[in-house]
Amino acid sequence: MIGGAGAVAADPLSPNIVLILADDLGWTDLGCYGSDLYKSPHIDGLAHDGMRFTANYSACTVCSPTRAALLTGKYPARLHITDWIPGLPPENPKLIVPDFTKHLPYEEATLAEHFHDAGYATASIGK
């Protein structure tokens, strides 16, 4: 629970949850997953004291559909978010990209909303 003047004590039976989704991070790019090339002591500490997921996959090969799938629990095709969402369309695309939804529809319930309904304070930092 985030502290502050009006903060309420968190339920001691509810775990603290920090979910990190990093683009372009290979499964062996962190020390806690076996890297001896990259140093990641702070994330390694979180992994040591928390829970690691070792059998999973990305919903898509690019970031926007993967993020939307993680946030909603739905496959990218069901959300109609099947490619990365650019700030601007490419000027000279090599391939014709099919029409797809270029935002997460407001009506979609997200993990943050479900956690909030369960009494958690939530935040999204980054993209």
C-alpha positions in Angstrom: 0.0 0.0 0.0 1.3 3.4 -0.8 2.0 5.5 2.3 0.7 9.0 3.0 -1.6 11.0 5.2 -4.7 9.0 4.3 -3.1 5.6 3.8 -4.9 2.6 5.2 -2.9 -0.4 6.4 -2.8 -3.2 3.8 -4.3 -6.5 4.6 -1.4 -8.6 6.0 -2.7 -11.7 4.1 -2.6 -9.8 0.7 0.8 -10.0 -0.9 2.6 -6.9 -2.3 2.8 -7.2 -6.1 5.3 -5.6 -8.4 4.9 -6.6 -12.0 7.7 -5.7 -14.4 7.3 -6.0 -18.1 10.4 -5.0 -20.1 10.6 -4.8 -23.9 13.4 -6.6 -25.7 14.6 -8.4 -22.6 15.7 -11.9 -23.2 15.1 -14.6 -20.6 18.8 -14.9 -19.8 19.4 -11.1 -19.6 19.0 -11.0 -15.8 21.3 -12.5 -13.2 18.4 -14.2 -11.5 17.8 -16.2 -14.7 21.4 -17.1 -15.3 23.1 -14.1 -17.0 26.8 -13.7 -16.1 27.1 -10.9 -18.7 24.5 -8.3 -17.4 24.4 -7.1 -13.8 20.9 -6.7 -12.4 21.4 -6.8 -8.6 18.1 -4.9 -7.7 15.9 -7.0 -9.9 17.8 -10.1 -8.7 17.0 -9.1 -5.1 13.3 -8.8 -5.9 13.4 -12.2 -7.5 15.2 -13.7 -4.6 12.7 -12.4 -2.0 9.6 -12.8 -4.2 8.2 -15.1 -6.9 9.7 -15.8 -10.3 7.8 -17.1 -13.3 9.9 -19.6 -15.3 7.4 -21.2 -17.7 5.6 -18.6 -19.8 5.5 -16.9 -23.1 4.7 -13.6 -24.7 1.3 -13.1 -26.3 2.9 -11.5 -29.3 6.3 -10.7 -30.8 5.9 -6.9 -30.3 5.2 -4.7 -27.3 1.7 -3.2 -27.8 -0.3 -6.5 -28.2 1.8 -8.1 -25.5 1.0 -5.3 -23.0 -2.7 -5.2 -23.9 -2.9 -9.0 -23.4 -1.2 -8.8 -20.1 -3.3 -5.9 -18.9 -6.6 -7.5 -19.9 -6.0 -11.3 -20.0 -7.2 -11.4 -23.6 -5.4 -12.6 -26.7 -4.3 -9.8 -29.0 -6.6 -11.1 -31.8 -9.6 -10.8 -29.5 -8.6 -7.2 -28.7 -7.9 -6.5 -32.3 -4.5 -5.1 -31.2 -2.2 -7.2 -33.4 0.8 -4.9 -34.1 2.8 -2.4 -32.2 1.0 1.0 -31.9 3.3 3.7 -33.4 3.2 7.3 -32.5 2.9 8.0 -36.2 2.3 5.7 -39.1 5.4 4.8 -41.0 6.1 6.9 -44.0 7.3 4.1 -46.2 6.2 0.7 -44.8 7.8 -2.4 -46.3 4.5 -4.3 -45.8 0.9 -3.2 -45.8 -0.2 -3.4 -42.2 -3.9 -4.5 -41.7 -6.3 -2.2 -40.0 -6.2 -2.8 -36.2 -7.2 -1.1 -33.0 -4.5 1.5 -32.1 -5.5 1.9 -28.4 -6.8 -0.2 -25.5 -10.5 0.4 -25.5 -11.7 2.2 -22.3 -14.3 -0.5 -21.8 -11.7 -3.2 -21.3 -11.2 -4.2 -17.7 -7.6 -4.3 -16.7 -5.5 -6.1 -14.0 -5.2 -2.7 -12.2 -8.9 -2.3 -12.0 -9.4 -5.8 -10.7 -6.6 -5.3 -8.1 -8.1 -1.9 -7.2 -11.5 -3.6 -6.6 -9.8 -6.0 -4.3 -8.4 -3.2 -2.2 -5.0 -2.6 -3.7 -3.4 0.7 -4.5 -2.2 0.5 -8.1 0.1 2.4 -10.4 1.4 2.1 -13.9 4.8 3.5 -14.7 6.3 3.7 -18.2 4.5 3.1 -21.5 
